Amino acid sequence: MCAAGTLAALAVVLSGARAHAEGEAAGEPRLYLSLGAGPAFNYESRSFSGGSPGASYTGWAPVVDVTVGQRVRPRLVIAGELQLAAVVNRTESYLGGSIPLSDTLNFLNSLSGIADYTLWRYPRLHVGGGIGLLVTTIVDTEMGSTGTDLGFALSIHGGYRWPLRRLWSIGVTARLTFYGVGSQTPSPASSSVGLLPVLLLTFTR
């Protein structure tokens, strides 16, 4: 009886040591929370129906990012991620010319499901990706008009974290989002694809 109890206790200790050796932080909270902010650059290509010439758009954007999820396994997080970007100082390239669109704002907001994985050998490095819904809103500040369309967003990311006190860490994350969206207004109908690379300063728990 005593031997069986000793073996059971030894098994528990060994399993705990193995989990720690594999990199599972002791006392790591199950809830995952990450807050981030930083700059982004936007490139978008638009094609029109009916054979009209296409156009492209570029601009810079401040980005705010909030991610909430759970640690489902050691080093693996499944979460929902909200990314808000407001593209300002946009430039339209059309028929070989460039036009500044200083009176418009283009909001690129996405809600995605993501997976984030911390590397075993390099526990401060993490990589992942996600897929979700994109909502684009173009605001014409001069005319007072607003147009909203829905699309999709695919993203990949990688980052590095430094531990802080009380289970928090600070880090930098680079994310590349590819998106597509269709629009019926204004006429003619159009479809757009774009890239939004962003560099975030993050606080993670």
C-alpha positions, 0 to 999 in steps of 0.5 A: 500500500505504501509502495503504491502510494510512493509510486503514485506520488513519484508519477505525479512529480515526474509528470509535473517536471515533464510539463515544466521541461516542455515549457508550460509556465507554472501558474500560467493563466488560462485566459489569454489577453493581448493589447496592441497598437502601432502603424500600418501601411495599406496597399489596395488594388481595385478592379471595376466591372464593365471593362473600366480601368482599375485603380490602386490606393496607398496610405498609412494607418494607425492600428489598435488590436485586441485579442482575447482567448484561451490557452488550450494546450501548453504554448497554444492559444485559440482566440478572437482578434479585433483589429481596427485600422484607419487609413489616412492620407490615401493616394489614388493611382488611376490612368497613370496619374496620382490623386491625393484623397485628403478628404476621405478616411478608409476604415479597415476593421476585421474580426478574426479567429486566430491561433498563436503558437509559442516555439518550444526552443525559443519560448519568447518567439510566437507565430500564428495566423487567422481568418475572419470577417472584414468591414470596410467603411469609406467616409467622405468628409467633404461630402458627408457620405459613408459607404460600408462593405463586407469582405474576408481577411487572412492573416499571418503574424510573428513576434517576440515577447519579454516577460514583465511582472505579474504574468504580463509581457511586452513585445513586438508583433509583425502581422500581414493581413490579406483581404478582399471585398466587393462593392456595388456602390458607387456604380460601377460595381467593383472588387478590391484586394489589399495588403495591410502590414502592421507592426504592433507594440503589445502587452500580453497576459 
